[in-house]
Every structure is written in C-alpha cells, then in structure tokens.
C-alpha cells in the first residue's frame, strides 16, 4: 500500500438519485415522499431559459418548507453551467436563502479543476457571511471530452468535492458518439461503449476518496435496460445511479444494495479473520476459499453500505 492515501471524503447513501426539475413544484412534492436516497433539484438542462428564475424560487421555497432530513433524503441542486449568466445567481440566491437545508451542489460540465474552485470560492464566502454551521459539499458532472481528459486532476482537486457523476448524454454529444438511447448500448459496438469512461472515472474517484455515481438511462419504459446498465456500473465499483423517472428508483436501490447473502458472508469473513489473527495467522479459509486482508477490506465495503441502509430505514 502506498504511503500516500486519500480516505473517503464523505460517506453518503447514494444508491438512487432522482432528478427533479426545479420548474415543476408538483414533482418536487412527490419526490419528498419517494423511496429515493438522494435528490437533485435541476436548474440546468431540465429547465427552459424562460423558467430558470422561477425554478430558483421554487427550489428555495421547497428547501425551506419541507423537512427533507425527516424524509430521509440527501438534497442537492444542479446549478447552471459556468459558461452561462444564470450560474452565479443560482449559487447566491439559493445558498443565501436556503443553504442551511442543502447538502451538496452538483456542478455540470466540469472541464478543469478551476471550475470547482470558482464555485467553492462563492460558497465559502456565502457560508461565512450567513454564519452556517455546516459545510455544503460539491459534486462534479464529468460529461465532456475535456472533463474526461482531466478527470484525474478534477478528482484530486482539494476542498469540498465529494463525488463525480458520469453524464452520458452530454458526453456522447461531446465525443460525437452514436447512441440510440441515453445511457443505452449501440448495437454496432461490440460491447459497452461507456465502459472505458465509467471505469476511468471510477478509478479517479477511488484514488482520491470520492463517491462514483452513474448518470441517466433515458428510456424509462425499459426497466430491464436500466437494470442491466446499473449492474454494469456496479460491477466497476460505482455506488449509485440517477433516476429520471420515479419507476427507476426501486431498480437502482435494488442493484446497489448488497444482497442479504453478501452481507452475511461479509460478516463471516470478518469473524474468521479475527479468529485467524488470534492464532497468529494472516489468512484463513471460508467455504473452501482463502480469505485475507484484501477480503477484509472488501467485506468492510459491503458492510458500510449495509449499515447506511439500515440507518436510513
């Protein structure tokens, strides 16, 4: 193990993340009573330019009127891009007027670490001016060729960054990739054309102590396609996925929750290794298979998620 280690910056249960347009108060209210772990109120792609100012006001009201913590929800906002004139008012108005109820800010189309520095500077000044007692985290959307080219540097950025999300739709557009559905597979490609990007982003996250989250699957009438997409992401180490429709929440929660048998085995691994350690052994055997320190680390990963789910329940 290298002497240089970056522990997980912030543990949050993020199996499912519901995208909710800030321009739709009805959807905001329904989201509060859903089974989703995480919600981001969208000010960017899901909101037309004429509606962006009203969307801000809707989000501020919802943050202040609804007890999201009591609902068991982690709350984020997706601000508009740094290349727009909407972004600074998104940060200033929402953080000043409702920042005490906000957990993270999702920054879209992050291309270089300085993009995060810009938002962090604003948030830090507002928090100090308002006297907030908690720190709002940042999350970055990797959804452009520039962002993926710089993903390691972005992940290594100091400060509030907690997670990276893969934005497959804009990533496809940025790379001029041919795709048949947002997040789906192109039958002309022999495999999963998103594998490289997802894997690279996930490695960057794990190297620098960040959570890795997969983005949307556009065809919400195809639960099987969504589930397979989520399973491919989970196999790489990603811990959650967006839901663009309420029907996708349960699918994500299921895929990214460790099965009971896996949790039981993880506990048995720890028990057997504890016995082995008492006997002066560094490894042990469980069900005819060797287990060692690496097995212990994998078991602890499973149990940390299981414990977070139990705490929420």
C-alpha positions as CSV (number, residue, x, y, z in Angstrom):
1,X,0.0,0.0,0.0
2,X,1.3,3.4,-0.9
3,X,2.2,5.8,1.9
4,X,0.0,8.3,0.1
5,X,-3.6,7.6,0.8
6,X,-6.8,9.5,0.2
7,X,-9.6,8.2,2.5
8,X,-13.2,8.6,1.6
9,X,-14.1,12.3,2.0
10,X,-17.7,11.9,2.8
11,X,-19.9,8.7,3.2
12,X,-23.4,9.2,1.9
13,X,-26.0,6.7,0.9
14,X,-26.5,7.4,-2.8
15,X,-27.9,4.3,-4.4
16,X,-30.6,6.2,-6.2
17,X,-30.6,9.9,-7.2
18,X,-33.8,11.4,-8.5
19,X,-33.5,14.3,-11.0
20,X,-36.3,16.8,-10.3
21,X,-36.8,19.9,-12.5
22,X,-37.0,23.0,-10.3
23,X,-39.7,24.3,-12.6
24,X,-42.1,21.6,-11.5
25,X,-43.4,22.1,-7.9
26,X,-45.7,19.1,-8.1
27,X,-42.7,16.8,-8.9
28,X,-40.8,18.3,-6.0
29,X,-43.6,17.5,-3.6
30,X,-43.9,13.9,-4.9
31,X,-40.1,13.4,-4.6
32,X,-40.3,14.1,-0.9
33,X,-42.4,11.0,-0.3
34,X,-40.5,8.7,-2.6
35,X,-38.0,6.0,-1.5
36,X,-35.0,7.7,-3.2
37,X,-31.8,8.2,-1.3
38,X,-30.7,11.4,-3.0
39,X,-32.5,14.2,-4.9
40,X,-31.1,16.9,-7.1
41,X,-33.3,19.8,-8.0
42,X,-32.3,20.7,-11.5
43,X,-31.8,24.3,-12.8
44,X,-29.8,23.3,-15.9
45,X,-30.9,21.0,-18.7
46,X,-34.4,20.2,-17.5
47,X,-35.4,23.9,-17.2
48,X,-36.1,26.1,-20.2
49,X,-34.4,29.5,-20.1
50,X,-37.7,31.4,-19.5
51,X,-38.4,29.3,-16.4
52,X,-35.0,29.4,-14.7
53,X,-35.7,32.3,-12.4
54,X,-39.0,30.8,-11.2
55,X,-37.3,27.4,-10.8
56,X,-34.8,29.0,-8.4
57,X,-37.7,30.5,-6.4
58,X,-39.5,27.1,-6.3
59,X,-36.4,25.3,-5.1
60,X,-35.8,27.9,-2.3
61,X,-39.4,27.5,-1.1
62,X,-39.2,23.7,-1.2
63,X,-35.9,23.6,0.7
64,X,-37.4,25.8,3.4
65,X,-40.9,24.4,3.6
66,X,-40.2,20.6,3.6
67,X,-38.2,18.8,6.3
68,X,-36.0,16.7,3.9
69,X,-34.0,15.2,6.7
70,X,-37.1,13.8,8.3
71,X,-37.9,12.4,4.9
72,X,-34.6,10.6,4.9
73,X,-33.3,12.5,1.8
74,X,-30.0,14.0,0.9
75,X,-30.5,17.2,-1.1
76,X,-28.5,18.7,-3.9
77,X,-29.1,21.3,-6.6
78,X,-27.7,21.2,-10.1
79,X,-26.7,24.7,-11.0
80,X,-26.4,26.1,-14.5
81,X,-23.0,25.9,-16.2
82,X,-20.2,28.3,-15.6
83,X,-20.5,29.4,-19.2
84,X,-24.0,30.9,-18.5
85,X,-25.1,34.1,-16.7
86,X,-27.5,32.0,-14.6
87,X,-24.9,30.2,-12.6
88,X,-23.9,33.0,-10.1
89,X,-27.4,33.8,-9.2
90,X,-28.2,30.1,-8.7
91,X,-25.4,29.9,-6.1
92,X,-26.0,33.2,-4.4
93,X,-29.8,33.1,-4.1
94,X,-30.2,29.5,-3.2
95,X,-27.3,29.3,-0.8
96,X,-28.1,32.6,0.9
97,X,-31.8,31.9,1.3
98,X,-31.9,28.1,1.9
99,X,-28.3,26.9,2.1
100,X,-28.8,25.6,5.7
101,X,-31.0,22.8,4.1
102,X,-28.6,22.0,1.3
103,X,-26.2,19.1,1.4
104,X,-24.3,19.4,-1.9
105,X,-24.2,21.4,-5.2
106,X,-23.8,19.5,-8.5
107,X,-21.6,21.4,-10.9
108,X,-22.3,20.5,-14.6
109,X,-19.8,20.0,-17.4
110,X,-16.8,20.4,-15.2
111,X,-13.8,20.5,-17.5
112,X,-10.9,21.7,-15.3
113,X,-10.3,21.9,-11.6
114,X,-10.7,25.6,-11.7
115,X,-14.4,25.2,-12.5
116,X,-14.8,23.8,-9.0
117,X,-12.6,26.4,-7.4
118,X,-14.9,29.1,-8.8
119,X,-18.0,27.6,-7.2
120,X,-16.2,26.8,-4.0
121,X,-15.0,30.3,-3.6
122,X,-18.5,31.7,-3.9
123,X,-20.0,29.1,-1.5
124,X,-17.3,29.6,1.1
125,X,-17.9,33.4,1.2
126,X,-21.7,33.0,1.5
127,X,-21.4,30.4,4.2
128,X,-19.2,32.7,6.3
129,X,-21.4,35.7,5.7
130,X,-24.6,33.7,6.6
131,X,-23.0,32.0,9.6
132,X,-23.8,28.5,8.5
133,X,-22.7,25.7,10.9
134,X,-22.4,23.0,8.2
135,X,-20.3,22.9,5.0
136,X,-22.1,22.3,1.7
137,X,-20.3,19.7,-0.5
138,X,-19.6,19.8,-4.2
139,X,-20.2,17.2,-6.8
140,X,-18.9,17.3,-10.4
141,X,-20.5,16.1,-13.6
142,X,-18.0,14.6,-15.9
143,X,-19.8,14.9,-19.2
144,X,-17.5,16.3,-21.8
145,X,-14.3,15.2,-23.6
146,X,-12.4,17.9,-21.7
147,X,-13.7,16.7,-18.3
148,X,-12.8,13.1,-19.0
149,X,-9.3,14.2,-20.3
150,X,-8.8,15.9,-17.0
151,X,-10.8,13.6,-14.7
152,X,-7.8,12.6,-12.5
153,X,-6.9,16.3,-11.9
154,X,-10.5,17.1,-11.2
155,X,-10.8,14.2,-8.7
156,X,-7.6,15.4,-7.0
157,X,-8.9,19.0,-6.5
158,X,-8.7,20.0,-2.8
159,X,-11.7,21.3,-1.0
160,X,-15.4,20.3,-0.9
161,X,-15.5,17.8,-3.8
162,X,-17.3,14.6,-2.7
163,X,-18.4,12.8,-5.8
164,X,-18.1,12.5,-9.6
165,X,-21.1,11.7,-11.8
166,X,-20.9,10.4,-15.3
167,X,-23.2,12.4,-17.6
168,X,-23.6,10.1,-20.6
169,X,-25.8,12.2,-22.8
170,X,-23.6,15.3,-23.0
171,X,-20.5,13.0,-23.0
172,X,-21.8,11.3,-26.1
173,X,-22.6,14.6,-27.7
174,X,-19.1,16.0,-26.8
175,X,-17.4,13.0,-28.4
176,X,-19.8,12.8,-31.3
177,X,-20.6,9.3,-30.4
178,X,-23.5,7.5,-32.0
179,X,-26.1,6.3,-29.5
180,X,-29.6,5.1,-29.7
181,X,-30.9,6.0,-26.2
182,X,-29.3,8.0,-23.4
183,X,-27.2,5.5,-21.5
184,X,-28.1,2.6,-23.7
185,X,-25.8,0.4,-25.8
186,X,-25.2,0.9,-29.5
187,X,-25.7,-2.5,-31.3
188,X,-22.9,-1.5,-33.7
189,X,-20.4,-1.6,-30.9
190,X,-19.1,-5.0,-29.7
191,X,-19.8,-4.5,-26.0
192,X,-20.4,-1.5,-23.8
193,X,-19.1,1.8,-25.3
194,X,-19.4,3.5,-22.0
195,X,-17.1,1.0,-20.1
196,X,-13.9,2.9,-20.6
197,X,-15.3,6.3,-19.4
198,X,-17.1,4.8,-16.4
199,X,-14.0,2.8,-15.4
200,X,-11.7,5.7,-15.7
201,X,-13.9,8.0,-13.7
202,X,-14.4,5.3,-11.0
203,X,-10.7,4.8,-10.7
204,X,-10.1,8.5,-10.3
205,X,-12.8,8.6,-7.6
206,X,-11.4,5.7,-5.6
207,X,-7.9,7.1,-5.9
208,X,-8.9,10.4,-4.3
209,X,-11.6,9.4,-1.9
210,X,-14.7,10.3,-3.9
211,X,-18.0,8.6,-4.5
212,X,-18.6,7.4,-8.0
213,X,-22.2,7.8,-9.4
214,X,-23.6,6.8,-12.8
215,X,-25.9,9.1,-14.7
216,X,-29.2,8.7,-16.5
217,X,-30.8,5.9,-18.6
218,X,-33.2,7.7,-20.9
219,X,-35.7,5.0,-21.7
220,X,-37.8,4.8,-18.6
221,X,-40.2,2.4,-20.3
222,X,-37.3,-0.2,-20.4
223,X,-36.7,-1.3,-16.8
224,X,-34.6,-4.3,-17.9
225,X,-32.3,-2.0,-19.9
226,X,-32.0,0.3,-16.8
227,X,-31.2,-2.6,-14.5
228,X,-28.5,-4.0,-16.8
229,X,-26.9,-0.6,-17.1
230,X,-26.9,-0.2,-13.3
231,X,-25.4,-3.7,-12.9
232,X,-22.6,-2.9,-15.4
233,X,-21.8,0.2,-13.4
234,X,-22.0,-1.6,-10.1
235,X,-19.5,-4.2,-11.3
236,X,-17.0,-1.5,-11.9
237,X,-17.4,-0.1,-8.4
238,X,-19.9,2.6,-8.9
239,X,-22.3,3.0,-5.9
240,X,-25.4,4.6,-7.3
241,X,-27.3,5.8,-10.4
242,X,-29.6,8.6,-11.4
243,X,-33.3,8.0,-11.8
244,X,-35.0,10.3,-14.3
245,X,-38.4,8.7,-13.5
246,X,-39.8,7.5,-10.2
247,X,-40.1,4.0,-11.6
248,X,-36.3,3.8,-11.7
249,X,-35.8,4.4,-8.0
250,X,-36.6,0.9,-6.8
251,X,-34.4,-0.5,-9.6
252,X,-31.4,1.5,-8.5
253,X,-32.0,0.8,-4.8
254,X,-32.1,-2.9,-5.6
255,X,-29.0,-3.1,-7.7
256,X,-26.8,-1.0,-5.4
257,X,-27.9,-2.7,-2.2
258,X,-25.8,-5.7,-1.1
259,X,-27.9,-8.8,-1.0
260,X,-28.5,-10.4,2.4
261,X,-26.3,-13.3,1.5
262,X,-23.5,-11.0,0.6
263,X,-23.9,-9.1,3.9
264,X,-23.9,-12.4,5.8
265,X,-20.8,-13.6,4.1
266,X,-19.0,-10.3,4.8
267,X,-19.7,-10.6,8.5
268,X,-18.4,-14.2,8.4
269,X,-15.2,-13.1,6.7
270,X,-14.5,-10.6,9.5
271,X,-15.3,-13.3,12.1
272,X,-13.0,-15.9,10.5
273,X,-10.2,-13.4,10.1
274,X,-10.5,-12.3,13.7
275,X,-10.1,-15.9,14.8
276,X,-7.1,-16.4,12.5
277,X,-5.5,-13.3,13.9
278,X,-5.9,-14.6,17.4
279,X,-4.0,-17.7,16.3
280,X,-1.2,-15.6,14.7
281,X,-2.4,-16.2,11.1
282,X,-2.8,-13.6,8.4
283,X,-5.1,-15.6,6.3
284,X,-8.0,-18.0,6.8
285,X,-10.3,-20.3,4.9
286,X,-14.1,-19.8,4.4
287,X,-16.2,-22.2,2.5
288,X,-13.1,-23.7,0.9
289,X,-11.7,-20.4,-0.3
290,X,-8.8,-18.4,1.0
291,X,-9.6,-15.0,2.7
292,X,-7.0,-12.4,3.8
293,X,-6.6,-8.7,4.4
294,X,-7.9,-7.8,0.9
295,X,-11.0,-9.9,1.7
296,X,-11.4,-7.9,4.9
297,X,-11.3,-4.6,3.0
298,X,-14.0,-5.8,0.5
299,X,-16.2,-7.1,3.4
300,X,-16.0,-3.7,5.1
301,X,-17.1,-2.0,1.9
302,X,-20.2,-4.2,1.8
303,X,-21.0,-3.7,5.5
304,X,-20.6,0.1,5.3
305,X,-23.3,0.2,2.7
306,X,-25.5,-2.2,4.6
307,X,-25.1,-0.2,7.8
308,X,-26.0,3.0,5.9
309,X,-29.2,1.4,4.5
310,X,-30.1,0.1,8.0
311,X,-29.6,3.6,9.5
312,X,-31.8,5.1,6.9
313,X,-34.5,2.5,7.4
